[in-house]
Amino acid sequence: MINLGMDTRPSAASSGTAEKAFSFFSKGWRDVRDSADADLRLMRARADSLKNLADRELENFLHSASAFSAPARPAAEGSIVELEFVKRIQPKLSEIRRAYSSPDFSRKVLERWSPKSTIRVDLSAIKKAIVAEVDEVGGALDLGKERFRGQRKVLWKDREREEEEEGKEWEPIRMLKTGLKEFERKSQPNEIFGNFKSNEFVEKIKMSLKSMCKEPEQSKEVPPLDIPELLAYLVKQSGPLFDQFGIKRDICDKIVEALCSKHKDHLLYNPVSQNGTSLCGNETISDELDLRIASVLQSTGHHCDEGGLWSNAVKHDRTDHKRHVAIFTTASLPWMTGTAVNPLFRAAYLAKSAKQDVTLVVPWLCKSDQQLVYPNNMAFSSPGEQEAYIRNWLEERIGFKADFKISFYPGKFSKERRSIIPAGDTSQFISSKEADIAILEEPEHLNWYHHGKRWTDKFDHVVGVVHTNYLEYIKREKNGAIQAFFVKHINNLVARAYCHKVLRLSAATQDLPKSVICNVHGVNPRFLEVGVRMAAERERGQHAFSKGAYFLGKMVWAKGYRELIDLLAKHKSDLEGFKLDVFGNGEDSYEVQSAAKKLDLNLNFLRGRDHADDSLHGYKVFINPSVSDVLCTATAEALAMGKFVICADHPSNDFFRDFPNCLTYKTSEDFVARVKEAMASEPQPLTPEERYNLSWEAATQRFMEYSELNKVLSNESNEHGESSKTISKMKKSVSLPNLNDMVDGGLAFAHYCLTGNEILRLSTGAIPGTRDYDKQHCRDLHLLPPQVQNPVYGW
């Protein structure tokens, strides 16, 4: 140990101390030198090992390439190109291998990258300097100390500089080691050629070779659009505008076909998919025109993102894998109307499959409105009480426990329109987390005065089901033709703006945009059970039908009472002795009974009752002359019970024509003949197939198919691939700017602005105060006041 104390007296111990210090430094530098030599030998050994490993792996690579390049059987076109590429680079790889394996290459690399083996430190000079400094006395020792410190600093700086140079020189060795490890990991032949196949450069070469090998007619450039094609596409995309003016789609299709007929050579330009099939197939000229426009846009590099000017393309993400279906309707039990009963059965049978969660959203009326709507002065003090009544009524008729939720939205009853009008934004009563699929029962009715979030923005798939022929009802009122004109276009507007798909129960309804015709309603299972029991009694020889004819329906003129009285009054003498029992309650009860009494018609008026009531089972003939219905539920129920049904030859009865017990008439004389035929014969029992067609199981299956809900719920297009037609439509949707979506979004925005003005709402017949719910609704449904729920900020 070096003595750095303040004793400056010279002695023999000073010389011994210097000798010890010199031996200490000598031993330290020898240890450093030995350690450096050992590290150098270890690194040289590792470098030789890595070089040998690289040689072996390169030999394996070349051997595999040579073995793979000798094809034993014909290969695909892409594989031939890859093999030719490998053959061309194999000589270069061999030359690189020879150069890399030569001893000169290894010696030059090690000479270039190896650290210096000697450490240039003059230890004798250090010894002399230390001895000389120790022999000095007094202040000379201090000077010697300072020199020693300076020498020590120089030595440590030289050592640090050499270590830095050593680290810099050996950085390539570390890089080589890392690269060789990566090469060893990917050294399998299949992985190497797999990388070749997935390489972007190789893919570009393959595509260029394929395009060179194509026939000249397939590789020709896409011809530009001409004026007739542009006009045809403009007419096709202007369908929403023509719908608002009442121009039929058939006329637009004929115009498009006429404009495209002279350019079939352009339309027959069919892009070929990867499997070699045409994307057009048997599609119509309209679809071929879309593909033609798409091909031109793709050739220019144009791309249109999803969404539009008026629409919100961002959809919510579902946190779970189960789908959610929300059914919104305009009426609720105990009001025995079609929009209260049929959505209830639909919710029960959709929830029966347990593949999706179902929520039925029905209107809640304050007690003052309940007394006007519900029969026998029935009223509920809370939504929970009404929900219990609805569930009990349903389970008594379907025979199983329906697992679905029931929610309520605020509503008000309109005496003039005899219907319930939603108050506030109905869509807010389904949370964003559960906003997946919406079924709007009577979409036009729900959205006449809807002032809230757009349904198609909040829900992924929106289906509308049209129940009522409102135009037929409105035409019967004062100034009905003018009112029907405006209502028709408003219905078109809200159907386009708020629905992806619209189902019409029959052709008796307005031809709405995005609509198809299909009966998606079934009958109460109790009616089918009655029919089976009646057929069994007849087989045993019993007289099942002991009564004559009857009519059942809400007693308002529009429900067929006007037609019934006119027919019976006109053929009073022809139907002498014919008696008809009439069951119903309604606003026009007094007027209807007074008219029948004045004409001295043989009609027996009775209070309204449930069609499944035991007192109605014995009737043999059900008469329904109504032409205002869309699809009469009572007619389906009578057929299910095995009765004769006499109805008008009208689009609303198209679904029932195939049943042998359905007797239709076109004229009043036919009506008389049908009545006499039914009263003189016995109805035929229903076959199992006919009973199934009337059931809610069949109706639910039809609904899933025609609403495309089965595809939405199963995600078949995403999980199991798509057909060529689906692929073509997908490509069109990506390449084409969707004018329809822009128009629909614009209509929704305009409707939102119009329904936000209270003056406009009142002038079109809205109930005052229905833009938001009132205080009574807040108390009944435990809602926040609308000013808190939807605050309006001003200056």
C-alpha positions, 0 to 999 in steps of 0.5 A: 500500500502506498503511504500518502501521509504527511511524514516527509522524513527520508528513511529506508522504509521509503525505498521499501515502499517504492519497491512494493508500489512498483511490484503492485503495479507490475502485478496488476498490469500482468493480470490485465495482459493475461486476461486480455490474452484469454479473452482474445483466444476465447473470441477467436475460438467462437469466431471459428465456431460461428464460421464453421456453422455458417459454412454448414448452414450455407451448404444445407441451403444450397443442397436444399435449393438444388434438390428443390430445383429439380421438379419431379412433377409439373408445378404451378406457374408461380412455382416455376418462376420461383425455381428459375429465380433460384437457379439464376442466383445459385452460381452467385451463392456458390461463388460467395461460399468459396470466397467466404470459406477461404483461409485468406478471408478468415485471416483478413477478418480476424486481423482487421477485427482482432484487438491489439495483443500488446499493451504499450506501457513502459513499466521501467520508466514508472519504477525510475520515476517512483524511486527518484521521487521517494528519495527527494525530501520536503517539497520534492516529495509533493512534486513527486506525488503530483507527477505520480498522480499525473502519470496515473491519470495518463495510464488510466486514460490510455487504458479507457481509450484502448477499451473504447477502441476494442469495443468499437472494433468488436461491434461487427463481431457482435452483429455477425453473431446476431445475424448468424443466430437469426440465420440458424433459426430460419435455416429450414428449407420450407421456411426459406422458400416460404419467405420467398413466396411471401416476399413482396418483390417476388409477388410483384414479379409473379403478377407481372409475369401473369399479366404478360402471359394473359391473352391480349383481350384480357390485358387490354385497358379499361375503356373510359365511360361514355355519356350514355353510361354516365346518364344510366348511372345517374338515373340509377342512383337517383332512385331515392329522388324519383321515389319521392316524386312517385316515379316507379322503379320499373320506369327507372330500370327501363331507362337504364336498360335502354341506355346500356343496351347500346354498350353491352360490349363495355358492360361485358367487361367482367373482371376475373376473380382469383378462382377464375370465375366471372364476378358478374355471373347472371346479374342484371344489367344494373349490377353489371353497370355497377361493376363497370363503374367500379372497374373504371374507378379502380383503374384510376386508383379511386377509393371511397371510405365507408360512411358518408356526408350525413352518416356516422360510419363508426359503429359500437363494438360489442363486448360480448359475442351474443347479439341483441335484438330490440323490438319497438312497437306502437301499442301494448296489451291490454289494447287488443290490436295487431301492433300490440299482439304480434310484436309480443309473439315475435319477441317470444319466438325470437327469444325461444332460440336463445341465440340472441337477447331480445328486448320488447319496447312498448309505450307507457301511457299515463292513467288519463290516457289508459282510460281512453285506450284500454278496455273495461277501464283497465289501468296500471299504476306502474310499468311493473304492474303492466309488465306482469299482466303482459307476461301472464297473458302471453304465457297462457297462450304459448305454453312456454316461458318466454325469456325476454325483457320488456322496456317502456318508452313514454307515449301519448294517445291521439284521439284524432288519429286513434293511435299512440304517438311516441314522446321524445327520442324512443331510441334512447331507451336501449343503451348503446351497449345493447344497440345491435339490431332494431325491429321497428313495428310500424316504422312510419308511425314510430318516425313521423315525429321522431326527433332524436338519434338516427336509428341506422347510426345507433343500430347495426341493422334496422328492420321495419315491419309495416302493419297498417295501410294508413293511406287507405284510412286517411283517404276516408277522412275530410280532404283525404286525398291531399293528406294522403299525398303528403303522408305518402311522401313522408312515409317514403322519407322516414323509411329510407332514412331510418331502415336498412330493410322494410317488410310489408305484410301484403301488397295492400300497403304502400310501396315503400323503399327498401321493401319486400312483401312477406307475411311474417305473422303467425297465429296464437297457438291456442287457435291451432289447438282449437282447430285440431280439437274441432277436426277430432270431433268431426272424425268422431261423428260429432257436430263441431260447428253448431252456429252460423256466421259472425264478424269480429273487429274493432267497431270503426267504419274503416275496419270493414263495417261500411262494406259489410252494411253496403253488401247486406243492404244491397242483397237483403232479399237474396240473403233472406233469413241469413243472420250475422252476429257482430262482435266489437267495440269502438268509437263508431259503435253508435253510428254503425248500429244506428245505420244497421237498424235504419236499414233493418238488417239482420245483424246482432251486435254483441260486445267485443271479446277475445277471438279465442273465447269459447263462445266463438268456437262453434261458429262455422263461417267468419265474414271479413269484407274489409279492404283497409287491412294489410293482413287481417289477424282475425282471418288467420285465426279463423282459418286456424280454427278450421272455419270457413272465411269469406273475404274480398279478392284483395291484396291483403288476402293473398296469403290466404288464397291457398287455403281451401276454406278461404272463399274470396269474392270480387263482386257483390253477387259473388259475395252472396254465392260464397255465403250460400256455399259456406252455409250449405257445406262443411269446412275441410280439416287443415293439413299439417303443412297448412297448420305449420304455415299459420304458426309462429314458428313458420312466421319467425323463419320467414322473418329471419329469411326476408329481413336477412336477420339470419345472415346478420346473426350468424355472420356467415359472410365473415366466418365461412367466406362469400360467394362471387356475387357477394364479393362483387357487391363488396368490391362495388361498395368499396370502390363506388361512392354510395349516393344512396347513403348520402341521400338517406343521410340527407333526408334524415338530417332534414327530417331531424330539423323539421321535427325539431320545430314545434310550430311545424310539428303542431301544423302537421298534427302532432300532439303538443309537447311530444317532442319531449316527455312530460313530468308525469312520464318522468315520475312514472318511468323514473326518468330525468327531466328532458332539460337534464337528459338533453340540455340546451346551452344558450348565451 
